[in-house]
Amino acid sequence: QVEAEVARLSQDGCSVIGSTGSRLLSGNSAYSESLEGELARFHGAEAALIFNSGFDLNMGLFASVPQPGDVVFYDELIHQSVREGLKLSRGSSRQFRHNDVEALREAIAQCLAEHRPSQKAPNIIVAVESVYSMDGHLAPLRDFCEVVNSCGGSLIVDEAHGTGIYGAEGRGLVSELGLESEVFCRIHTFGKALGTHGAVVVGPAVLREYLINYAWSLVYSTSLPLHSLAAIRCAYAFLSKEAEARQEILRKLIQTFQSRLARLPAEMVLDSPSPIQGIIVPGNVECVQVATILRQRFDVLPIRSPTVPAGKERLRIILHAHNTEEEINALMDAVEAAIHTIKEVKPQGADGASVPKVARL
């Protein structure tokens, strides 16, 4: 389908290999603007703007949108791209405990109380992910909307890991919960469920116009070539037809996986309702050892500190609709065997002391 779309564009005389420049110069096209219109309609938003990657998008968005005096509250597990953007922002930022609605409420109340009556109250922006990439947790979006609305703030939701997995036709968790009108903007990336690359922010038209002029990661970057845009369009066409059937398959696979997780010690299990699953294997060395054994047959990666907190190193396991229950059971059999193998190994430290084993959790 992508090849057919690219061939059609080539026949129309379009250059599909390179975009030749940034969106503000020679890199814009009727095709890119048409695609953005389609994405805005698909996601139930007024406008959309495509960036070269999710990292570029979050960098540009959070560096440019907060103004002097604004305060951004972000979940402590928010993606690094958001943090990097905030470092460049003219506003200030504060972290709150992961998925803790009351912690956010209290942090906002404290912030507002710090301002004297003679001062203008700060604009409040809250940044969360719908599905967290390392833990698989879902954000309590309805509760966050209530908190943000109560202070007249704006909620930004990164749907990188929710796109395709949740919502009708894969529109994301915000859409599944019917919260489109209560969220200021959403970020949907194309490199996860969609299998291409790039990202789009969907929200009000004024945000699109603002970012075109002030998001430096867009202004000073060569735009995506037409063949990438064609792949995005085809991926969305496939998504709208296939997402819901594949979501049902995923739900069953998640249940199968979690039934096998129940056989492991509770302290090794990450509680996740999403396709992002994890098994805690404390210690970078031990985690890599288990992953190395598993990778002889399975695509399982070790996530080491400092990417995750020390002591919370883990095997990150992503379930896909093309997986089978037989594959999941085989994987978990291998996990149990690998952990048993590591338990039997007692390496000695430099002082002759026994190094803690993976079983000692």
Secondary structure as GFF3:
##gff-version 3
##sequence-region A 1 361
A	DSSP	alpha_helix	2	11	.	.	.	ID=ss1
A	DSSP	alpha_helix	30	42	.	.	.	ID=ss2
A	DSSP	beta_strand	47	51	.	.	.	ID=ss3
A	DSSP	alpha_helix	54	64	.	.	.	ID=ss4
A	DSSP	beta_strand	71	75	.	.	.	ID=ss5
A	DSSP	alpha_helix	80	87	.	.	.	ID=ss6
A	DSSP	beta_strand	92	96	.	.	.	ID=ss7
A	DSSP	alpha_helix	101	113	.	.	.	ID=ss8
A	DSSP	beta_strand	124	129	.	.	.	ID=ss9
A	DSSP	alpha_helix	141	150	.	.	.	ID=ss10
A	DSSP	beta_strand	154	158	.	.	.	ID=ss11
A	DSSP	three_ten_helix	168	170	.	.	.	ID=ss12
A	DSSP	alpha_helix	173	176	.	.	.	ID=ss13
A	DSSP	three_ten_helix	180	182	.	.	.	ID=ss14
A	DSSP	beta_strand	185	189	.	.	.	ID=ss15
A	DSSP	beta_strand	199	203	.	.	.	ID=ss16
A	DSSP	alpha_helix	205	214	.	.	.	ID=ss17
A	DSSP	alpha_helix	216	219	.	.	.	ID=ss18
A	DSSP	alpha_helix	226	261	.	.	.	ID=ss19
A	DSSP	three_ten_helix	266	268	.	.	.	ID=ss20
A	DSSP	beta_strand	276	280	.	.	.	ID=ss21
A	DSSP	alpha_helix	284	294	.	.	.	ID=ss22
A	DSSP	beta_strand	301	303	.	.	.	ID=ss23
A	DSSP	beta_strand	314	318	.	.	.	ID=ss24
A	DSSP	alpha_helix	325	343	.	.	.	ID=ss25
###
